[in-house]
Amino acid sequence: MLGHSHNGVADEVLDALNHPIRRRLLFSLYEQGKNVRCISIHQVSGLAFEEENTQTALYHMHLPKLEEKGYVRYDGDEHTITQGPEWDQIKPLLRLIYNHLDELPHPMRGTV
């Protein structure tokens, strides 16, 4: 059962999805499917790169957090992310949410 995880994996996965910037990054990578495992950070829809505070939070908080958990790998030279070694831990929840977006309350649909 999800709420009874003894090793904290469920909490880590839910924490990764807790912020809109992290959700956009993860869902953008998920949407690429199996054929493309690398995406440009600047092509992630819904991220306001023109806003300095968004850029600061992205590069100093959100990307490091996702990398630390192993969900993504960030290439600073190319400004791309790829699936990390722990991607398979988060992929089932991404798939579940993605496949049921139309069942979410309308205000929540734009956050993934």
C-alpha positions, 0 to 999 in steps of 0.5 A: 500500500502506498501510504505504508512504505517502509523504505520511504520510496513513496515519500520520495516519489511524491516529494519529487512531484510536489513542485510544479517545476519538477512535475513539468521536468518529469512529465516532459521527460516521460512524454518523450517515451522510449525513443527519446531519453534526452530533452532540452531544458529550454524546450520544457513547456510551462517553464518561464525561463525569462523569469530570473527566480524560475531559473535560479530555482530550477538550477539551484534547487529543482534539478539538483533535487531530482538528480540527487534522487536519481530520477534525472541526469542533468548535463549543464553543458548541453542544458539537457536532462535524461532519465536517471538510474532511479527513473523506474521508481518514479515512472509508474506514478508518472504513467498513472497520473498521465493516463488519468489526467482527464479524471483530475479536477480541472485546476490540477490538469494544468499542473502536470 
